[in-house]
């Protein structure tokens, strides 16, 4: 099978004949009564934040947040189409076109290669969201660990590892960005045993079909929301408005409908707009070995390929130099231990020193910048691995 050749799947016509909600959606689209605008993402890439931006657009009528979230086999996908139709049903009899934003995880649409049928409903270029995979992996790990509910077993686990309690183990490990001790717990997570990210396969499928699509890096989006959201509005043919980047209390109104996963979305719900990126990227050495292997062999190559795709929308050049204000604990790994007195210190840094991984993918010449390399000394083993990856890819 060639790189961009789609995997074989069930005949779409056979599937559709058994799914009344898919048929209804398809009919509405053919009659010009419905537009579907799709945000396609991997977990923890900032897709809910981007979804919130477009919910605030005056031309968007409604949204469906992860309608295929229960899809574990091909029969489950019917629930996804039912959830989408429920979102527009009350408007279906009115005059005028309905515009809905759908945010979905690529891996859920990968079930039975359902994305091939679903994308026939999406006539407007899908947005594919990406992020430095070390940051998204860290975010996934934190959400998974905070969501575990076997309290008694977790307390025993923490004591065996030399901590007073499970909560103190989380607090200290999160502060030091050291996740190696959690390898036994995380080894059962299938999210680290997958093939190349579903979004990469789906991007290849869109290319194979000659379809238009847009790629957005979430760090680009947060560094320069004005430029990125403006560009996306043009791609989606909707007007830009300032409340798409500063929305006040609108985040609290986001319809997640996943109460068991509230810790995955609290930050967006409490947001008032698009904030500058303030997360400090971990290094490969901060993760258990099996996750490092997955990052090196799967996630980083996919990220590099999508980041360098010509369909990626880019921030203004000067946005990479903008100072980012943040408050750090003195024990941060940023090499700033000498700054400040006790407790919290306020610093201003460019993205080059918060996320060196994103930075060298964005600006490969930084690998020849002595100041950059000296300041990011602890990242050197990780940066060298990524630099070798970039060199090998540039030879294709």
C-alpha positions in Angstrom: 0.0 0.0 0.0 1.5 3.4 -1.0 2.0 6.2 1.6 -1.1 8.1 0.6 -3.2 5.2 -0.5 -6.3 4.8 1.8 -6.9 1.6 3.8 -9.6 -0.6 2.5 -12.9 -0.1 4.2 -16.5 -1.2 4.1 -18.6 0.2 1.2 -19.9 3.6 2.3 -23.2 3.1 0.5 -23.7 -0.2 2.5 -23.0 1.6 5.8 -25.2 4.6 4.9 -28.2 2.5 4.1 -28.2 1.3 7.7 -27.8 4.7 9.3 -30.8 7.0 9.1 -29.0 9.9 10.8 -26.1 9.8 8.3 -28.6 9.8 5.5 -30.4 12.8 7.0 -27.2 14.8 7.4 -26.1 13.9 3.9 -29.5 15.0 2.4 -29.3 18.4 4.2 -25.8 19.0 2.9 -26.9 18.1 -0.7 -29.8 20.6 -0.4 -27.5 23.3 0.8 -29.1 23.4 4.3 -26.0 22.3 6.4 -22.3 23.1 6.6 -20.0 21.0 8.8 -16.8 22.6 9.9 -14.4 20.0 11.4 -11.6 20.3 13.9 -9.6 17.1 13.8 -7.1 16.5 16.6 -5.1 14.2 18.8 -5.7 14.4 22.6 -4.3 17.4 24.5 -3.4 19.6 21.4 -5.6 22.5 22.4 -8.6 21.5 20.2 -11.2 22.5 22.8 -9.7 26.0 23.0 -9.9 26.3 19.2 -13.4 25.0 19.3 -14.3 27.7 21.8 -12.9 30.3 19.4 -15.3 29.3 16.7 -18.3 28.9 19.0 -18.1 32.6 19.5 -18.3 33.3 15.8 -21.7 34.9 14.9 -22.2 32.7 11.8 -21.8 29.4 13.7 -25.1 28.1 15.0 -24.0 25.2 17.2 -21.2 22.7 18.0 -20.9 19.0 18.6 -18.1 18.2 21.0 -16.6 14.8 20.3 -19.8 13.2 19.1 -17.9 9.9 18.4 -16.4 9.6 21.8 -18.1 6.3 22.5 -16.9 4.7 19.3 -15.0 1.5 20.1 -16.2 -0.6 17.2 -17.9 0.0 13.9 -21.4 -0.3 15.3 -20.8 2.5 17.8 -20.3 5.1 15.1 -24.0 5.4 14.6 -24.2 7.2 18.0 -21.9 9.8 16.6 -24.2 10.7 13.7 -27.2 10.6 16.0 -25.4 13.1 18.4 -24.6 15.4 15.5 -28.2 15.3 14.2 -29.6 16.0 17.6 -27.6 19.2 17.7 -29.2 20.6 14.5 -32.6 18.9 14.7 -34.5 21.9 16.2 -33.1 24.1 13.5 -33.6 21.7 10.6 -37.1 22.9 9.7 -36.2 26.6 9.7 -35.2 28.5 6.6 -31.5 29.3 6.0 -28.3 27.2 6.3 -27.1 25.7 9.6 -23.4 25.9 10.4 -22.0 23.4 12.9 -18.5 23.1 14.3 -17.5 19.5 15.1 -14.4 18.8 17.2 -13.3 15.2 17.2 -10.3 13.0 18.0 -8.8 11.5 14.9 -8.4 8.1 16.7 -12.2 7.8 17.2 -12.9 8.4 13.5 -10.2 5.8 12.7 -12.5 3.0 14.0 -13.3 0.9 11.0 -11.8 3.8 8.9 -15.0 5.7 9.5 -13.3 8.9 8.7 -13.5 8.0 5.0 -17.3 8.1 5.1 -17.5 11.0 7.6 -15.3 13.2 5.4 -17.9 13.0 2.6 -20.1 15.2 4.8 -17.3 17.8 5.3 -17.2 20.1 2.3 -15.3 22.9 4.0 -11.5 22.4 4.6 -11.0 20.5 7.9 -8.6 21.9 10.4 -6.0 19.5 11.7 -4.5 20.5 15.0 -1.0 19.5 16.1 1.3 20.2 19.1 4.8 19.4 20.3 4.2 15.8 21.3 6.2 16.0 24.4 3.9 18.6 25.7 0.7 16.8 24.7 2.1 13.5 26.1 2.8 15.3 29.4 -0.7 16.7 29.5 -2.2 13.3 28.8 -0.2 11.7 31.6 -1.3 14.4 34.1 -4.9 14.1 33.1 -4.8 10.3 33.3 -3.1 10.2 36.7 -5.4 12.9 38.2 -8.4 10.9 37.0 -7.5 7.6 38.6 -9.9 6.5 41.3 -8.4 3.5 43.0 -7.4 5.6 46.0 -6.3 2.8 48.3 -4.0 1.1 45.8 -2.6 4.4 44.7 -1.7 5.4 48.3 0.2 2.1 48.7 1.9 2.7 45.3 3.1 6.1 46.5 4.4 4.8 49.8 6.4 2.1 47.9 7.9 4.8 45.8 9.0 6.8 48.9 6.2 9.5 49.0 3.9 10.4 51.9 0.8 10.0 49.8 -0.5 9.7 46.2 -1.3 13.5 46.2 2.2 14.4 47.3 3.6 12.1 44.7 1.6 13.8 42.0 2.5 17.3 43.3 6.2 16.6 43.5 6.5 14.7 40.2 4.5 17.2 38.3 6.6 20.1 39.7 9.8 18.3 38.6 8.3 17.0 35.4 9.5 13.5 36.3 7.1 10.8 35.0 9.4 7.8 35.0 8.1 6.5 38.3 4.6 6.1 36.8 5.7 3.6 34.1 3.9 0.7 35.8 0.6 2.5 35.9 0.8 4.1 32.4 2.0 0.9 30.7 -1.7 -0.3 30.3 -2.6 2.9 28.4 -3.2 1.9 24.8 -2.7 5.5 23.7 1.1 4.8 23.8 0.9 1.7 21.7 -0.7 3.0 18.6 0.4 3.2 15.0 1.3 6.6 13.6 -1.3 9.2 14.8 -4.7 8.8 13.2 -4.6 12.5 12.2 -1.5 11.8 10.1 -3.3 8.9 8.3 -6.3 11.1 7.8 -4.1 13.9 6.4 -2.7 11.4 3.9 -6.2 10.4 2.9 -7.2 14.0 2.3 -4.1 14.4 0.1 -4.9 11.2 -1.8 -8.4 12.5 -2.5 -7.1 15.9 -3.6 -9.0 17.5 -0.7 -8.2 20.9 0.8 -7.3 21.0 4.5 -5.5 23.3 7.0 -2.9 22.5 9.7 -2.6 24.5 12.8 0.1 24.2 15.5 -1.5 25.1 18.9 1.7 27.0 19.9 1.5 29.1 16.8 -2.2 29.7 17.6 -1.5 30.8 21.1 1.6 32.9 20.2 -0.3 34.9 17.5 -4.1 34.3 17.9 -4.9 37.3 15.8 -3.0 36.1 12.7 -3.9 32.4 13.1 -7.7 32.9 13.8 -7.9 35.5 11.0 -6.3 33.0 8.5 -8.7 30.2 9.7 -11.7 32.5 9.3 -10.7 33.1 5.7 -10.3 29.4 5.0 -13.7 28.7 6.5 -15.3 31.8 4.9 -16.6 33.3 8.1 -16.0 36.8 9.5 -13.3 37.4 12.1 -14.3 39.1 15.4 -12.2 40.0 18.5 -14.4 37.9 20.8 -13.0 34.8 19.0 -9.7 35.4 20.9 -11.1 37.2 24.0 -14.4 35.8 25.1 -14.9 36.6 28.8 -16.9 34.0 30.5 -17.9 32.1 27.4 -15.6 29.2 28.2 -17.9 28.3 31.1 -20.8 27.7 28.7 -18.9 25.1 26.6 -21.0 22.0 26.3 -18.6 19.2 27.1 -21.1 16.6 28.5 -18.4 14.4 29.7 -18.6 14.7 33.5 -16.2 11.9 34.2 -13.5 13.8 32.3 -13.9 17.3 33.8 -10.2 17.5 34.7 -9.4 17.3 31.0 -11.4 20.5 30.2 -11.4 22.6 33.4 -8.7 25.0 32.1 -10.7 25.9 29.0 -13.9 26.3 31.0 -12.1 28.7 33.3 -10.5 30.7 30.4 -11.4 34.2 29.3 -9.5 34.0 26.0 -6.5 32.6 24.2 -3.5 32.9 26.6 0.1 32.9 25.6 1.8 29.5 25.9 3.3 29.1 29.3 4.0 25.4 29.6 7.6 24.4 29.9 8.3 21.5 27.6 9.6 18.3 29.2 12.6 16.3 27.7 12.6 12.8 26.5 14.4 11.8 29.7 11.4 12.8 31.8 9.3 9.8 30.5 9.3 6.0 31.0 11.3 4.1 28.3 8.3 2.8 26.4 6.8 6.3 26.1 10.2 7.6 24.9 10.2 4.9 22.2 6.7 5.8 21.1 7.7 9.5 20.9 10.9 8.9 19.0 9.4 6.4 16.5 5.9 7.6 16.1 4.9 11.0 17.5 7.9 13.1 16.7 8.2 12.0 13.0 4.5 12.6 12.5 4.7 16.1 14.2 7.6 17.1 12.0 5.9 16.0 8.8 2.7 17.9 9.6 4.4 21.0 11.0 6.4 21.3 7.7 3.4 20.7 5.5 2.6 23.6 3.1 -1.0 23.7 4.3 0.1 24.8 7.8 -1.0 28.4 8.6 1.9 30.4 10.2 2.1 33.2 12.8 3.8 36.5 12.0 7.6 36.2 12.2 8.0 38.6 15.1 5.5 36.6 17.3 8.3 34.1 18.1 10.3 36.9 19.7 7.5 38.3 21.9 8.2 38.1 25.6 6.0 35.7 27.5 5.3 36.7 31.2 4.9 33.8 33.6 5.3 33.0 37.3 7.6 30.1 38.1 8.5 28.2 41.2 12.1 28.5 42.1 12.7 24.8 41.6 11.8 25.0 37.9 14.1 23.1 35.5 14.5 26.2 33.3 18.0 26.9 34.5 16.7 30.0 36.4 17.4 28.8 40.0 19.6 31.8 40.6 16.7 34.2 39.9 14.6 35.6 42.8 14.4 34.7 46.4 12.0 32.1 47.8 8.9 30.7 46.3 7.5 32.2 43.1 9.4 34.4 40.7 8.1 36.4 37.7 10.1 36.1 34.5 9.7 37.1 30.9 11.0 34.7 28.2 10.6 34.0 24.6 9.1 30.7 23.4 12.7 29.6 22.5 13.4 29.0 26.2 10.0 27.6 27.1 9.6 25.1 24.3 12.9 24.4 22.6 11.4 21.4 20.7 8.8 23.6 19.0 11.5 26.2 18.5 14.0 24.1 16.5 11.2 22.6 14.4 10.1 26.1 13.6 13.7 27.5 13.3 16.2 24.7 12.6 19.0 27.2 12.5 18.8 27.5 16.3 20.8 24.3 16.5 23.7 26.5 15.5 22.9 29.3 17.9 25.4 29.0 20.9 23.2 31.1 23.2 20.2 29.0 22.5 22.1 25.7 23.1 23.8 27.0 26.2 20.5 28.2 27.8 18.8 24.9 26.9 21.6 22.7 27.9 19.4 20.1 29.6 17.5 19.7 26.4 20.6 18.9 24.3 20.1 15.1 24.1 16.4 15.6 23.0 17.3 18.4 20.6 20.0 16.2 19.0 17.6 13.4 18.4 15.1 15.8 16.8 17.8 17.4 14.8 18.9 14.0 13.4 15.2 13.3 12.6 15.0 16.6 10.7 18.1 15.9 8.7 16.9 12.5 7.7 13.5 13.8 6.6 15.1 16.7 4.6 16.9 14.1 2.5 13.6 12.6 1.2 
